[in-house]
Amino acid sequence: MFRIQPVHTPKLWEAILLSLWILLSIFVSIFSFSSAPQVPILIAILVLMGYGFIRNVPLKDIEDGMVDGAKSGIQAIYIFFFIGILISSWMLSGTIPTVMYGGFELIVPQYFYAIVFLLTAIVGVCIGSSLTTVATIGVAFIGISSALDLSLPITAGAIVSGAFFGDKMSPLSDTTNLAASIVKVDLFEHIRNMSWTTVPALIITLVVFVFMSPSEISSNFSKVEEMKQALLDSGLVHWDSLIPLILLFILTIFKVPTLFTLALSSLSAIVIAFIYHEHLTISQLFSVLFGGFVSETGNEAIDALLSRGGINSMMFTISLVLLALSMGGLLFKLGIVPSILQAIDQWLKNRQSVVLASVLSGIGVNLLAGEQYLSILLTGEAFQSHYQRLGLANKNLSRVLEDAGTVINPLVPWGVCGVFIASVLGVPTLEYVPFAFFCLLSPLITVLFGFTGWTLTYLSTPVKEKAIGVKS
């Protein structure tokens, strides 16, 4: 049932104690000691290795668990490399500076947060990738927010909310396709069914951001004009630099694989960069692609916003992802997560308990393993039989997988998405979490509907066979 098969079955109290200790030690290290999350996660890995050694688990199995966990993040790591290149090339070609300039011209400041949320949601649906949305249009909105002296955490919360709405509802999204396929539900039926929980979360989030948007910011217009002029003076603002962005949309619509889409968009940006930077050399280009773009406009605010990107900027994110996924692999190899899921099996007797347990499973795997794909896969495999036994259609479960799996990962400081977003936007995960309203509301609404029975769909003939428990 699990992608990583356990080699040990711990006692329940051991599994719970180890899980709670890991979560508590990570939180304390980050909150109380301002530690980078890599340190407590590495300590947790050592503790898990020690536990396995005490329980006579062969060292080869322990190593395999870590490697198997890390393997699940290889695709994401390659995407991070290409996004690092994408950001630096889009800066060099003027794509992001041009989007920022256009944003200054078009955005109504009084509804700034609401507009950011809506625009990122639209782009997210079109692209189908939350991380690409954050790394492109999200970076531009952070720059505009900084120019207007608005709250960066609230802006980041609006960006994350919109991006993950798009990721959740787009037929192009890999998580949306995964959630539908893992429980064998038609993709568009899955999306339609998600609208019952997603639309209320969308409306509530939009209303909140409307009320949170500033009533007046006229005192900041002089700074905005200075930044607009600095962007023009930099020579980076030219409308044909939007070609890489348009190409990104087109390739996504035609379902070109993500890595090729990012690579081709970056390549088009590089071509534009050579057209506008006559003295650009291959050596300088390689330096930018690796180390990131360095802005030298003379305007400190603009230089701080545009100096980013490059492969090197992704190294912090990649190191954390590898460590978090290795820890997740150990948690499964040592049977800790399977043991907890098996223990709650006896309590899954009615609709309310099954929906709540599947939501908590999606959230829990994100917290322990930091990986949204694993959260979707594990929860879908573990709870599908329970939904069928109660006569609940599989599309109810696929909805839960997204409401409590896809949108939770950006809220986890050591999660793949959380680490990436904090790195790209320059806003710590724990600072934007309180304002990622869409992500916070989604699991609450799906639990509410599970308890009330609203919008749940039942099978015409419930499955009578005994539910299959979680196997270790």
C-alpha positions in Angstrom: 0.0 0.0 0.0 2.9 2.4 0.7 5.5 3.4 -1.8 8.2 2.8 0.8 7.5 -0.5 2.5 8.2 -0.6 6.3 10.7 -3.1 7.7 9.7 -2.6 11.3 6.5 -2.3 13.2 6.9 0.0 16.2 4.6 0.1 19.2 2.0 2.8 18.9 3.3 4.8 21.8 6.8 4.8 20.2 5.5 6.0 16.9 3.4 8.8 18.5 6.3 9.9 20.8 8.8 10.0 18.0 6.4 12.0 15.7 5.6 14.5 18.4 9.2 14.9 19.3 10.2 15.6 15.7 7.5 18.2 15.2 8.1 19.9 18.6 11.9 20.0 18.1 11.6 21.5 14.7 9.1 24.2 15.9 11.2 25.0 19.0 14.4 25.3 17.0 12.8 27.6 14.4 10.8 29.8 16.9 13.0 29.9 20.0 16.5 29.6 18.5 16.0 31.1 15.0 17.6 28.1 13.5 17.5 27.2 9.9 15.2 24.1 9.6 18.0 22.0 8.1 19.6 21.7 11.6 16.7 20.2 13.6 15.7 18.0 10.6 19.2 16.6 10.4 19.1 16.0 14.2 15.8 14.2 13.7 17.3 12.0 11.1 20.1 11.0 13.4 17.6 10.2 16.2 15.6 8.1 13.8 18.7 6.3 12.7 19.6 5.7 16.3 16.1 4.3 17.0 16.4 2.0 14.0 19.8 0.8 15.3 18.4 0.1 18.8 15.5 -1.9 17.2 17.9 -4.0 15.2 16.9 -2.6 11.8 19.8 -3.3 9.4 21.8 -0.2 8.5 21.3 -1.0 4.8 17.5 -0.7 5.3 17.9 2.6 7.1 20.0 4.0 4.3 17.6 2.7 1.7 14.7 4.5 3.5 16.6 7.8 3.4 17.6 7.4 -0.2 14.1 6.3 -1.3 12.6 9.4 0.5 15.1 11.7 -1.2 14.4 10.1 -4.6 10.8 11.3 -4.5 12.0 14.9 -4.7 14.4 14.5 -7.7 11.8 15.9 -10.1 11.1 18.9 -7.9 14.8 19.5 -7.5 15.3 19.7 -11.3 12.4 22.1 -11.5 14.0 24.3 -8.9 17.2 24.4 -10.9 15.3 25.5 -14.0 13.2 28.0 -12.1 16.4 29.6 -10.7 17.6 29.9 -14.3 14.1 31.2 -15.4 14.1 34.0 -12.8 17.6 35.2 -13.6 17.0 35.1 -17.4 13.6 36.9 -17.0 15.4 39.6 -15.0 18.1 39.9 -17.6 15.7 40.1 -20.5 13.4 42.5 -18.7 10.4 40.2 -18.4 9.8 40.6 -14.7 10.8 44.4 -14.7 8.3 44.9 -17.5 5.5 43.1 -15.6 6.3 45.2 -12.5 6.1 48.4 -14.5 2.8 47.3 -16.1 1.5 46.4 -12.6 2.4 50.0 -11.4 0.3 51.3 -14.3 -2.7 49.0 -13.9 -3.2 48.0 -10.3 -5.7 50.0 -8.1 -3.8 50.5 -4.8 -7.0 50.6 -2.7 -7.8 47.0 -3.7 -4.2 45.8 -4.0 -4.3 42.5 -2.0 -7.6 41.5 -3.6 -6.3 42.2 -7.1 -3.0 40.3 -6.3 -5.1 37.3 -5.2 -7.4 37.3 -8.2 -4.6 37.8 -10.8 -2.4 35.1 -9.3 -5.4 32.8 -9.2 -6.1 33.4 -12.9 -2.4 32.9 -13.9 -2.3 29.8 -11.7 -5.3 28.2 -13.4 -3.8 29.1 -16.8 -0.3 27.7 -16.0 -1.3 24.9 -13.6 1.8 25.3 -11.5 1.8 27.2 -8.2 5.6 27.4 -7.9 6.0 28.9 -11.4 3.2 31.4 -10.7 4.9 32.4 -7.5 8.3 32.6 -9.1 7.1 34.9 -12.0 4.0 37.1 -11.4 4.5 36.6 -7.6 7.9 38.2 -7.7 6.6 41.1 -9.6 3.8 41.7 -7.1 6.2 41.6 -4.2 8.2 44.3 -5.9 5.1 46.5 -6.3 4.1 45.9 -2.7 7.5 47.0 -1.6 7.3 50.2 -3.7 3.9 51.0 -2.1 5.2 50.3 1.4 2.6 47.6 1.9 2.8 44.5 4.0 5.0 41.9 2.3 3.6 39.0 4.5 0.0 39.9 3.5 1.1 40.3 -0.2 2.8 36.9 0.0 -0.3 35.4 1.6 -2.4 36.7 -1.3 0.1 35.4 -3.8 0.2 31.9 -2.2 -3.6 31.8 -1.9 -4.1 32.7 -5.5 -1.3 30.4 -6.8 -2.6 27.4 -5.0 -6.2 28.1 -6.0 -4.9 27.9 -9.5 -2.8 24.8 -8.8 -5.9 23.1 -7.3 -8.4 23.9 -10.0 -6.4 23.8 -13.2 -6.7 20.7 -15.4 -3.0 21.3 -16.2 -1.9 20.9 -12.6 0.1 17.7 -11.8 -1.4 17.6 -8.2 -5.0 17.9 -9.6 -4.3 15.1 -12.1 -2.6 13.0 -9.4 -5.5 13.3 -6.9 -8.0 12.3 -9.6 -6.0 9.4 -10.9 -5.0 7.9 -7.5 -8.7 7.2 -6.7 -9.8 6.7 -10.3 -12.0 9.7 -10.8 -12.6 11.6 -14.1 -10.4 14.7 -14.0 -13.2 17.2 -14.8 -15.6 15.5 -12.5 -13.0 15.9 -9.8 -12.6 19.6 -10.6 -16.4 20.2 -10.6 -16.8 18.5 -7.3 -13.9 20.5 -5.8 -15.8 23.7 -6.6 -18.2 23.0 -3.7 -15.4 23.6 -1.2 -13.1 25.8 -3.3 -15.6 28.5 -4.4 -16.7 29.3 -0.8 -13.0 29.5 0.2 -12.3 31.7 -2.8 -15.2 34.1 -2.0 -14.3 34.4 1.7 -10.6 35.0 0.9 -11.4 37.6 -1.7 -13.7 39.5 0.7 -11.1 39.4 3.5 -8.4 40.8 1.1 -10.8 43.5 0.0 -11.2 44.7 3.6 -7.5 44.3 4.3 -6.4 46.4 1.4 -5.4 49.9 2.3 -8.0 52.7 2.0 -5.4 55.2 0.8 -1.7 55.2 0.1 -1.3 58.5 -1.7 1.7 59.3 0.4 3.6 56.6 -1.4 3.0 57.7 -5.0 6.2 59.7 -5.1 8.2 56.6 -4.3 6.2 54.6 -6.9 7.0 57.2 -9.6 10.7 57.1 -8.6 10.7 53.3 -9.0 8.9 53.5 -12.3 11.4 55.9 -13.6 14.3 53.8 -12.3 12.8 50.8 -14.2 12.6 52.8 -17.4 16.2 54.2 -16.9 17.5 50.6 -16.4 16.6 49.8 -20.0 14.9 46.6 -18.9 11.3 47.7 -19.7 10.3 46.8 -23.2 7.1 45.1 -24.2 8.7 42.4 -26.4 10.3 41.0 -23.2 6.8 39.6 -22.4 7.4 37.0 -25.1 8.9 34.5 -22.6 5.8 34.9 -20.4 3.5 34.4 -23.4 5.5 31.4 -24.5 5.2 29.9 -21.0 1.4 30.2 -21.3 1.3 28.6 -24.7 3.6 25.7 -23.9 1.6 25.0 -20.7 -1.7 25.0 -22.6 -0.3 22.5 -25.0 0.9 20.4 -22.0 4.6 20.5 -22.8 6.4 18.9 -19.9 7.4 21.4 -17.2 11.1 21.1 -17.6 11.0 21.7 -21.3 8.5 24.6 -20.8 10.8 26.3 -18.3 13.9 25.7 -20.5 12.3 27.1 -23.7 10.9 30.1 -21.9 14.4 30.8 -20.4 16.0 30.3 -23.8 13.7 32.9 -25.4 14.5 35.3 -22.5 18.2 34.8 -23.2 17.8 35.6 -26.9 16.0 38.8 -26.0 18.7 39.6 -23.4 21.4 39.4 -26.2 19.3 41.7 -28.4 19.1 44.4 -25.7 22.5 44.0 -24.1 24.9 44.5 -26.9 28.0 43.9 -24.8 26.7 40.8 -23.0 29.2 37.9 -23.2 28.7 34.2 -22.9 30.8 34.3 -19.7 28.6 37.0 -18.2 25.5 35.1 -19.2 26.7 31.9 -17.4 27.6 34.0 -14.4 24.0 35.4 -14.2 22.4 32.0 -14.8 24.4 30.5 -11.9 24.8 33.4 -9.4 21.6 35.4 -10.3 20.9 38.8 -11.9 22.5 41.8 -10.1 20.7 45.1 -10.7 22.8 48.2 -10.8 20.3 51.0 -11.4 21.4 53.1 -8.5 18.0 52.9 -7.0 18.4 50.8 -3.8 14.8 49.6 -3.7 14.8 48.5 -7.4 18.3 46.9 -7.0 17.1 44.9 -4.0 14.0 43.7 -5.8 15.7 42.8 -9.1 18.9 41.2 -7.8 17.8 37.6 -7.6 17.5 34.3 -9.3 20.2 31.8 -10.5 20.9 28.2 -9.8 22.8 29.1 -6.6 19.7 30.8 -5.1 18.0 27.4 -5.1 20.7 25.6 -3.1 19.2 26.4 0.3 15.8 25.1 -0.9 17.3 22.0 -2.4 19.3 21.1 0.7 16.2 21.4 2.9 14.0 19.4 0.5 16.5 16.6 0.4 16.8 16.5 4.2 13.0 16.7 4.8 12.3 14.0 2.3 15.0 11.7 3.7 13.4 12.2 7.1 10.1 11.3 5.6 11.6 8.2 4.0 12.9 7.0 7.4 9.5 7.6 9.0 8.0 5.2 6.6 10.8 2.7 6.5 10.8 2.4 10.3 7.0 1.9 10.2 6.2 5.0 12.3 3.7 6.7 10.0 2.1 3.3 8.9 1.8 2.3 12.6 -0.2 5.5 13.5 -2.5 5.1 10.5 -3.1 1.4 11.4 -4.0 2.4 14.9 -6.7 4.8 13.9 -8.3 2.3 11.6 -10.6 0.9 14.3 -12.1 4.4 14.9 -13.2 4.9 11.3 -16.8 3.8 11.7 -18.8 6.7 10.2 -18.7 9.4 7.6 -17.5 12.1 10.0 -14.6 10.1 11.4 -13.4 9.0 7.9 -13.5 12.5 6.5 -11.7 14.0 9.5 -9.1 11.2 9.6 -8.3 11.6 5.9 -8.0 15.4 6.3 -5.7 14.9 9.3 -3.7 12.3 7.4 -3.1 14.8 4.5 -2.0 17.5 6.9 0.1 15.1 9.0 2.1 13.7 6.1 2.8 17.2 4.9 4.1 18.1 8.4 6.1 15.0 8.9 7.4 14.4 5.3 7.1 17.9 3.9 5.9 16.6 0.5 2.5 17.2 -1.1 2.7 14.4 -3.6 3.4 11.8 -0.9 0.5 13.3 1.1 -1.9 12.8 -1.8 -0.6 9.3 -2.6 -0.6 8.0 0.9 -3.9 9.4 2.0 -5.6 8.3 -1.2 -4.3 4.7 -0.9 -5.0 4.4 2.8 -8.6 5.7 2.9 -10.1 4.7 -0.5 -11.6 1.5 0.9 -13.1 3.3 3.9 -14.9 5.8 1.7 -16.2 2.9 -0.4 -17.4 0.9 2.6 -19.5 3.9 3.7 -21.0 4.3 0.3 -19.1 7.5 -0.4 -18.1 8.2 -4.0 -14.3 8.4 -4.7 -14.6 12.0 -5.8 -15.3 12.9 -2.2 -11.9 11.5 -1.3 -10.1 13.1 -4.3 -11.5 16.5 -3.1 -10.1 15.9 0.4 -6.7 15.0 -1.1 -6.5 18.5 -2.6 -8.2 20.4 0.3 -5.9 18.9 2.9 -2.9 17.9 0.8 -2.1 20.2 -2.1 -2.8 23.5 -0.3 -1.2 22.6 3.0 2.4 22.2 1.8 3.1 25.9 1.3 2.2 26.4 5.0 5.0 24.1 6.2 8.3 25.9 6.8 10.3 22.7 5.9 7.9 21.6 3.2 9.0 21.6 -0.5 6.6 24.4 -1.5 7.0 26.4 1.8 10.8 26.5 1.5 10.7 27.4 -2.2 8.2 30.2 -1.8 10.0 31.7 1.2 13.2 31.7 -0.8 11.8 33.2 -4.0 9.6 35.9 -2.4 12.0 36.7 0.4 9.2 36.4 3.0 9.6 33.7 5.7 6.9 31.0 5.6 5.8 31.6 9.2 5.2 35.3 8.4 2.9 34.7 5.4 1.0 31.7 6.8 -1.5 33.7 8.8 -2.5 35.5 5.6 -2.7 32.5 3.3 -6.4 32.5 3.9 -7.4 30.2 1.0 -5.0 27.5 2.1 -6.2 27.8 5.7 -9.9 27.7 4.8 -9.8 24.8 2.4 -9.4 21.9 5.0 -11.8 23.6 7.4 -14.5 23.8 4.8 -14.0 20.2 3.7 -14.2 19.0 7.3 -17.4 21.0 7.8 -19.0 19.5 4.7 -17.9 16.1 5.9 -19.6 16.5 9.3 -22.8 18.0 7.8 -22.9 15.8 4.7 -23.4 18.8 2.5 -22.3 18.2 -1.2 -21.1 14.7 -0.4 -22.0 12.2 -3.2 -22.9 8.6 -2.4 -22.6 5.4 -4.4 -25.8 3.8 -5.6 -24.7 0.6 -4.0 -22.3 0.9 -1.0 -19.4 -1.6 -0.9 -20.2 -4.2 1.7 -16.8 -5.8 2.1 -14.8 -5.1 5.2 -12.6 -2.1 5.0 -9.0 -2.9 4.4 -6.7 -1.7 7.1 -3.3 -0.1 6.7 -0.8 -2.8 6.3 2.7 -2.5 7.6 
